[in-house]
C-alpha cells in the first residue's frame, strides 16, 4: 500500500513557524528493523562527517512501501538548527522479503548500526523508524477497522473520529550501587557475557519511583532507596522512553528472582564485566558511577 507523503503542519496552530522541507536530502529506507546504509561508511566504522543514507530512493516505483516526511522536532535541533532540515524523508518497505540493496549499500539492523552512529544521527534514525513503525501498525482504526488518514500529528479515522498518536512506552533503567560495588544483571537478550543495568516498563497507574522499587524487587529481590534521577533517552526498540535512575542498595540478597534475568551480580569499578555500548543510557549510567560522579 502506498500512502501519500504526510505534510506536517496540516491543521496545526497558525502560530507554528513555517518550516522548509527538503525532499532531495538523504533518505531513511527501512525494511523491518533494518536500515539501508552506505557500505563505505560502515567500513569506515561510521565516519561521523559523512551521511550514510542514500540521496536517491533506489527502490522507487514500489507499491508496497510507506513513504513519509518525518518531523524531526528536537531531534533535528541537535545538529541542524531550524529551518535547515526539520524533516527527514523516510520509507518503509512492507514486502516480506527485503529487496536486494543497491550498489554500495547494505541492509543493517538498526540496533547494530546504532553503535557506529553519532548520538544525533541515531536519534534521527530511531525517530524515523519509530514514526514509520507507528504508521505501519496503525493503518486501520482500532475501534471500527476503517482505514486511517494522517491528521497533523495523529492518525485519524474518518468514520468514527478515533485518533491514534505515536506510541511511547516509558521504562525505568536503574543502576543500583552500594559503596564500591554496583548491581548488574544478565538478560537473556544480551550478547554472551554481557551484564547491564536493571530495567523494566512502567505499568499503568504507577509512578516512575514505584516502578523502580517494583522492578528491582521483582528482578533481583532486593530493596533500594535514595533514588536519584539521572537522565532519559528515547530508545526506539520498539518505542521506549528510558528514564535513568541511580538507587542505593537498602537490603536483601540479590538473586535473579523472577526468571527475567539469568544472573545478577555485584561488580566493583575495577572488575566490570562486558557492558553495553556507548550509545545506550545503560552504559552512561555505568560510566558515570565508575567515574565516581553520582548526582
Ligand atoms: Zn474508526
Boltz pocket constraint, residues with backbone or C-beta under 6 A from the ligand:
constraints:
  - pocket:
      binder: B
      contacts: [[A, 141], [A, 142], [A, 143], [A, 144], [A, 145], [A, 146], [A, 157], [A, 158], [A, 159], [A, 160], [A, 161], [A, 162]]
      max_distance: 6.0
